[in-house]
């Protein structure tokens, strides 16, 4: 079955960096686009980034353009979200997502940006 496992979150000071990972299994990873979403407390989930199967990336959230990048390693069945120059407003639970027939989600990883 499809499984997504995020990791790499944590507490970081403003201006710091984190790299989130999402390890995928249960489907042919290289054939599918992968998405990163985030949900801050009291807010709706927001699509942050998309990376297609042919490595075309799109950052959707205007607030993170120029600071976040998305990449994938098909040999490791893993998608990454590199987050630089983090701000307190980036605090959220970050989820990866894949659409294989239906939507599949990981359990999420908490990112807290605070001094």
C-alpha positions as CSV (number, residue, x, y, z in Angstrom):
1,X,0.0,0.0,0.0
2,X,1.0,3.6,-0.5
3,X,3.0,5.0,2.4
4,X,4.6,8.4,2.9
5,X,6.8,9.1,5.9
6,X,8.0,12.7,6.5
7,X,11.0,13.6,8.6
8,X,13.3,16.5,9.3
9,X,11.1,18.9,11.1
10,X,12.0,20.6,14.4
11,X,12.6,23.8,16.2
12,X,14.8,26.4,14.3
13,X,15.6,30.0,14.9
14,X,14.5,32.7,12.4
15,X,16.9,32.8,9.5
16,X,17.8,29.1,9.9
17,X,17.3,26.2,7.5
18,X,15.7,22.8,7.5
19,X,15.5,20.0,5.0
20,X,12.4,17.9,5.1
21,X,12.3,14.4,3.6
22,X,9.4,12.3,2.5
23,X,10.2,8.6,2.0
24,X,7.7,6.9,-0.3
25,X,6.7,3.3,-0.8
26,X,4.0,1.2,-2.3
27,X,3.9,2.8,-5.8
28,X,6.3,3.5,-8.6
29,X,7.7,6.7,-7.2
30,X,9.5,7.9,-10.3
31,X,6.2,8.0,-12.2
32,X,4.3,10.4,-10.0
33,X,4.3,14.1,-9.1
34,X,4.9,14.8,-5.4
35,X,3.5,17.7,-3.4
36,X,4.3,19.4,-0.2
37,X,1.6,21.1,1.8
38,X,1.6,22.8,5.1
39,X,-1.0,23.7,7.7
40,X,-0.5,26.3,10.3
41,X,-2.6,26.4,13.5
42,X,-6.1,27.7,12.8
43,X,-5.5,27.9,9.1
44,X,-6.4,25.8,6.1
45,X,-3.8,23.6,4.4
46,X,-1.7,25.4,1.8
47,X,0.0,23.9,-1.2
48,X,3.6,24.8,-1.0
49,X,5.4,23.0,-3.8
50,X,5.0,20.5,-6.6
51,X,7.6,18.4,-8.3
52,X,6.6,16.5,-11.4
53,X,7.9,13.1,-12.4
54,X,10.1,14.8,-15.0
55,X,11.6,17.1,-12.3
56,X,9.7,20.2,-13.1
57,X,9.2,22.1,-9.9
58,X,6.7,24.8,-9.0
59,X,6.6,26.8,-5.8
60,X,3.0,27.8,-5.2
61,X,3.1,29.7,-2.0
62,X,4.3,33.3,-2.8
63,X,5.5,33.7,0.8
64,X,8.2,31.0,0.3
65,X,9.4,31.8,-3.2
66,X,13.1,32.3,-3.3
67,X,13.5,30.5,0.0
68,X,12.2,27.0,-0.5
69,X,13.2,24.5,-3.1
70,X,11.8,21.0,-3.8
71,X,13.8,18.1,-5.2
72,X,13.6,14.3,-5.5
73,X,15.9,11.3,-5.5
74,X,14.2,8.5,-7.5
75,X,16.8,6.0,-6.5
76,X,15.8,6.6,-2.8
77,X,12.1,7.1,-3.4
78,X,12.4,10.3,-1.5
79,X,11.2,13.9,-2.1
80,X,12.8,16.8,-0.2
81,X,11.8,20.3,0.7
82,X,14.8,22.6,1.4
83,X,13.7,25.5,3.5
84,X,16.1,28.5,4.0
85,X,15.7,31.9,5.7
86,X,12.9,30.5,7.8
87,X,10.5,32.9,9.3
88,X,8.1,32.5,12.3
89,X,5.2,32.4,9.8
90,X,6.6,29.2,8.3
91,X,5.6,27.4,11.5
92,X,3.3,24.6,10.5
93,X,2.9,20.9,10.1
94,X,4.3,20.0,6.7
95,X,2.9,17.1,4.7
96,X,3.8,15.3,1.6
97,X,1.2,14.1,-0.8
98,X,0.9,11.9,-3.8
99,X,-2.1,11.2,-6.1
100,X,-2.1,7.5,-7.0
101,X,-5.7,7.0,-7.8
102,X,-6.7,8.8,-4.7
103,X,-4.9,11.2,-2.4
104,X,-2.3,9.8,0.0
105,X,-0.7,11.8,2.8
106,X,2.1,11.3,5.3
107,X,1.7,11.8,9.0
108,X,3.3,15.2,8.8
109,X,6.3,16.8,10.4
110,X,6.2,19.8,12.7
111,X,8.3,22.8,11.8
112,X,8.5,25.5,14.5
113,X,10.4,28.7,13.8
114,X,11.0,30.7,16.9
115,X,13.7,32.4,18.8
